[in-house]
Amino acid sequence: MKKKVFMLCIASVFLIGCESDEKIESESAGVETMSVSAKRKCASDEVLKDQMATDPGLSKRISDIENFTQQKIQQNFQSRLVNGVIEIPVVVNVLYRTAAENISQAQIQSQIDVLNKDFNATNSDFNNVPTLFAGVKANVGIRFVLDQVVRKSTNKTSWGTRDAMKKTNQGGLNPLSPTTKLNLWVCTIGGGILGYAQFPGGSSATDGVVIDSKYFGTTGTATYPYNLGRTGTHEVGHWMNLRHIWGDATCGNDFCADTPSHNAANYGAPAYPHYSSCSGNPVEMTMNYMDYVDDRAMFMFSNDQKSRMLAIFQPGGPRYSFAQ
């Protein structure tokens, strides 16, 4: 596998690009029915751009975090573990208008269960990783524990991506202890968006992950082909400083040397092997959680992705408060 070129323009790389998406729509008498995204879509790019526009210092903070991450990786740091793993308390904020949107405790727990399996390599499909990538598939070693569920009835039909769901004064719910707890917001986002995350470096007042209730967990309202909780895995990966595997540009850079160069995002369930037209025509790691494939088609992180995630929990890192 070709080691990717690291020195790109840092500020521009961190504008995480989210591919445009298609919706399945049916129009009759001017009425749009529907709702399940035909292609995975996150809104991290749009959110990050909005945050940079309102917070001039964010670009530098993100650049500093990347420099810190690379330094830690080069130092071959030892993870600071508690009972073998980093343990992260999770607060789930449910904003609902209908009874279906007020998802059950069982559905919430199913998402926590998926995160624990995917980040600890105990997912049943982990063994489906092809031989080509078997040497780099990773057990990240992070445990998630459901800390609290907060529910709020609202009149909103959709929340968009301007973080309104994270603000009590805009009808949402402020995050609880965001420097020591991962906050998840479950709501109807709209626009065909499955979810989005805030990257390390953003304001603690809006820190966390947003996931549409139709793509949360594995039961209840969870909707095929995004009904295996992998939207949560993908977005929490972003929250832990992972980039999309295609580097948000044609043959771009995700800062992980052990992930092959991808042309762009992949969708659906690509047949293996799927070759890239990037230099060397590598086989793409389409089964990586940071691609855009369907839930059933993603089932691994790589060792370099693991190193990036664990680096942010090291002393001086942007999420060190979670590891203390």
C-alpha positions in Angstrom: 0.0 0.0 0.0 1.2 3.4 -0.9 2.0 5.8 1.9 0.0 8.9 1.3 1.5 12.3 1.0 1.0 14.1 4.3 1.9 17.7 3.6 -1.3 19.1 2.0 -2.7 22.4 2.9 -3.9 21.7 6.5 -6.7 24.2 6.7 -8.3 23.1 3.5 -8.0 19.4 4.3 -10.0 19.8 7.5 -13.0 21.0 5.6 -14.4 17.5 5.5 -16.3 17.1 2.3 -19.5 15.2 2.4 -20.7 13.9 -1.0 -24.0 15.0 -2.4 -26.7 12.5 -2.0 -29.8 11.4 -3.7 -33.2 10.9 -2.1 -35.9 8.5 -3.2 -38.8 10.8 -3.8 -42.4 10.5 -5.0 -44.2 13.6 -6.1 -47.9 13.5 -6.5 -50.0 16.7 -6.6 -47.1 18.6 -5.4 -46.6 16.5 -2.3 -43.2 15.0 -1.6 -43.4 11.7 0.2 -40.4 9.9 1.5 -37.5 9.8 3.3 -34.9 7.1 3.2 -31.6 8.3 1.7 -30.5 6.3 -1.3 -26.9 7.2 -0.5 -25.2 7.8 2.8 -24.9 11.5 3.6 -23.3 13.3 6.5 -23.2 17.1 7.0 -19.8 17.4 8.7 -18.4 19.6 5.9 -21.2 22.1 6.0 -21.2 22.2 9.8 -17.4 22.7 9.9 -17.5 25.5 7.4 -20.3 27.3 9.4 -18.3 26.9 12.6 -15.1 28.3 10.9 -17.1 31.3 9.6 -18.2 32.2 13.1 -15.1 31.2 15.0 -11.9 32.6 13.3 -9.7 30.6 15.6 -11.1 27.2 14.8 -8.9 26.6 11.7 -5.7 27.1 13.8 -6.9 24.9 16.6 -7.7 22.1 14.2 -4.3 22.5 12.6 -2.6 22.4 16.0 -4.6 19.2 16.8 -3.3 17.6 13.6 0.3 18.5 14.4 -0.2 17.1 18.0 -1.7 13.9 16.5 1.2 13.4 14.1 3.7 14.0 16.9 2.1 11.4 19.2 1.9 8.8 16.4 5.6 9.4 15.6 6.5 9.0 19.2 4.8 5.6 19.2 2.9 6.6 22.4 1.4 4.1 24.8 -2.4 4.5 25.3 -3.6 5.6 28.7 -6.1 2.8 29.5 -8.5 2.2 32.4 -9.1 -1.5 32.9 -7.7 -2.2 29.5 -9.7 0.4 27.5 -10.7 4.0 27.5 -14.3 4.3 28.8 -16.6 7.0 27.5 -19.9 7.8 29.2 -22.6 8.6 26.7 -25.6 10.9 27.1 -28.4 10.4 24.6 -30.6 13.4 23.9 -33.9 12.4 22.2 -35.9 15.2 20.5 -39.2 13.9 19.3 -42.4 15.2 17.7 -44.1 11.8 17.1 -44.3 8.7 19.2 -42.0 6.9 16.7 -39.3 9.5 17.1 -39.4 9.0 20.8 -37.2 6.0 20.4 -37.2 3.2 22.9 -34.6 2.4 25.5 -34.0 -0.8 23.7 -33.2 1.1 20.5 -30.8 3.4 22.4 -29.1 0.4 24.0 -28.7 -1.3 20.6 -26.7 1.7 19.4 -24.4 1.6 22.4 -24.0 -2.1 21.8 -22.9 -1.5 18.2 -20.4 1.1 19.2 -18.9 -1.3 21.7 -18.7 -4.1 19.2 -17.3 -2.0 16.4 -14.7 -0.2 18.5 -13.5 -3.4 20.1 -13.5 -5.7 17.0 -16.2 -8.0 18.4 -18.6 -7.3 15.6 -19.7 -10.5 13.9 -18.6 -9.3 10.5 -15.1 -8.4 11.6 -13.8 -11.7 10.2 -15.2 -10.7 6.8 -12.2 -8.3 6.4 -10.3 -9.6 3.2 -6.9 -11.2 3.6 -5.3 -8.2 1.9 -6.3 -6.0 4.9 -6.1 -8.5 7.7 -2.8 -7.2 8.8 -4.1 -3.7 9.5 -7.6 -4.3 10.9 -7.8 -2.9 14.3 -9.3 -3.3 17.8 -9.5 0.3 18.9 -10.1 -0.5 22.5 -12.7 2.1 23.5 -15.7 1.2 25.7 -19.0 3.2 25.6 -21.3 3.2 28.6 -24.8 4.7 28.5 -24.8 7.4 31.2 -28.2 9.1 30.8 -31.1 9.5 28.4 -32.8 12.9 28.2 -36.1 13.3 26.3 -37.9 16.4 25.1 -41.1 16.7 23.1 -40.9 19.4 20.3 -43.0 20.7 17.5 -40.2 20.7 15.0 -40.5 18.5 11.9 -36.8 18.8 11.2 -33.7 20.3 12.8 -31.2 20.9 10.0 -27.5 21.2 10.6 -27.1 24.5 12.4 -26.8 22.9 15.8 -30.3 24.1 17.0 -30.9 20.6 18.5 -27.9 21.3 20.8 -29.3 24.5 22.2 -32.0 24.8 24.8 -32.8 28.4 23.8 -33.5 27.2 20.3 -35.8 24.4 21.4 -33.2 21.7 21.7 -31.1 20.3 24.6 -27.8 21.7 25.8 -25.1 19.1 26.0 -24.5 17.6 29.5 -20.8 17.6 30.7 -19.4 17.7 27.1 -15.8 17.6 28.3 -16.2 14.3 30.0 -19.3 12.7 28.3 -20.1 12.1 24.6 -23.4 13.6 23.8 -25.5 12.1 21.1 -28.6 13.9 19.8 -31.3 11.8 18.2 -33.8 13.7 16.1 -35.1 14.2 12.5 -32.4 16.1 10.7 -33.9 16.4 7.3 -32.4 16.9 3.9 -31.5 13.2 3.5 -28.8 13.6 6.1 -28.1 10.6 8.3 -25.9 12.4 10.8 -23.0 14.7 11.5 -20.2 15.1 14.1 -18.2 17.9 15.6 -14.5 17.3 15.2 -12.0 17.9 18.0 -11.3 21.6 18.4 -14.9 23.0 18.2 -16.8 24.6 21.0 -17.8 22.4 24.0 -21.2 24.1 23.8 -22.0 22.2 20.6 -19.7 19.1 21.0 -21.0 15.7 20.1 -22.8 13.8 17.4 -26.2 14.1 15.8 -27.9 11.1 14.3 -31.3 10.9 12.6 -33.7 8.6 14.5 -34.2 6.5 11.3 -30.6 5.5 11.3 -29.9 5.1 15.0 -29.3 1.6 16.4 -30.6 -1.7 15.1 -34.2 -1.9 16.0 -37.3 0.3 16.3 -37.2 3.1 13.7 -33.8 2.0 12.3 -34.2 1.8 8.5 -32.5 -0.4 5.9 -29.8 -0.1 4.5 -28.7 2.0 7.5 -30.2 -0.2 10.2 -27.1 -1.7 11.8 -25.9 1.3 13.8 -23.0 2.1 11.6 -24.0 5.7 11.1 -23.2 6.0 14.8 -19.8 4.3 14.3 -19.0 6.5 11.3 -19.9 9.8 13.1 -18.2 8.9 16.4 -15.1 8.1 14.2 -15.3 11.8 13.1 -15.7 12.9 16.7 -12.5 11.1 17.4 -10.7 12.9 14.6 -11.0 10.5 11.7 -11.4 11.8 8.1 -13.4 10.2 5.3 -11.3 7.4 3.8 -11.2 9.1 0.4 -9.6 12.2 2.0 -12.5 14.4 0.8 -11.0 14.9 -2.6 -10.2 12.7 -5.6 -7.4 10.5 -4.4 -7.2 12.7 -1.3 -5.4 12.2 2.1 -7.1 10.8 5.2 -3.7 11.0 7.1 -3.6 7.2 7.5 -0.8 5.4 5.6 -2.4 2.0 5.9 -5.7 2.9 4.1 -5.4 2.8 0.2 -6.0 5.9 -1.8 -9.7 6.1 -2.9 -11.1 7.9 -5.9 -14.1 9.1 -3.9 -16.8 7.8 -1.6 -18.2 4.4 -2.3 -21.9 3.6 -1.9 -24.1 0.5 -1.5 -22.2 -2.8 -1.1 -19.3 -2.8 -3.6 -18.1 -6.1 -4.8 -14.5 -7.0 -3.7 -12.0 -6.2 -5.0 -12.8 -2.7 -6.0 -9.9 -1.0 -7.6 -9.0 2.7 -7.4 -7.8 4.7 -10.4 -5.4 6.5 -8.1 -1.7 6.0 -8.5 -0.8 2.3 -8.4 -4.5 1.3 -8.8 -4.8 -0.1 -5.2 -7.7 -2.1 -4.0 -9.9 0.2 -2.1 -10.8 -0.5 1.6 -14.5 -0.1 0.9 -15.4 -2.0 4.1 -13.9 0.7 6.3 -16.3 2.5 8.6 -15.2 5.9 7.2 -16.4 5.2 3.7 -20.1 5.8 2.6 -21.1 2.2 2.0 -24.3 0.7 3.4 -24.2 -0.5 7.0 -23.9 -4.2 6.0 -20.8 -3.4 3.9 -18.6 -1.6 6.5 -16.9 -3.5 9.3 -13.4 -2.4 10.1 -11.1 0.4 11.3 -7.4 0.3 10.4 -4.4 0.5 12.8 -3.5 4.0 11.7 -7.1 5.1 12.3 -6.8 3.6 15.7 -3.6 5.6 16.4 -5.3 8.8 15.3 -8.3 8.2 17.6 -6.2 7.2 20.7 -3.8 10.2 20.2 -6.6 12.7 21.0 -7.0 11.1 24.5 -3.3 11.6 25.4 -2.1 14.3 27.8 -2.4 17.6 26.0 -4.8 16.1 23.5 -8.2 17.7 22.7 -10.1 14.9 24.4 -7.7 14.1 27.2 -10.4 15.0 29.8 -12.2 11.8 28.8 -9.3 9.6 29.7 -8.5 11.0 33.1 
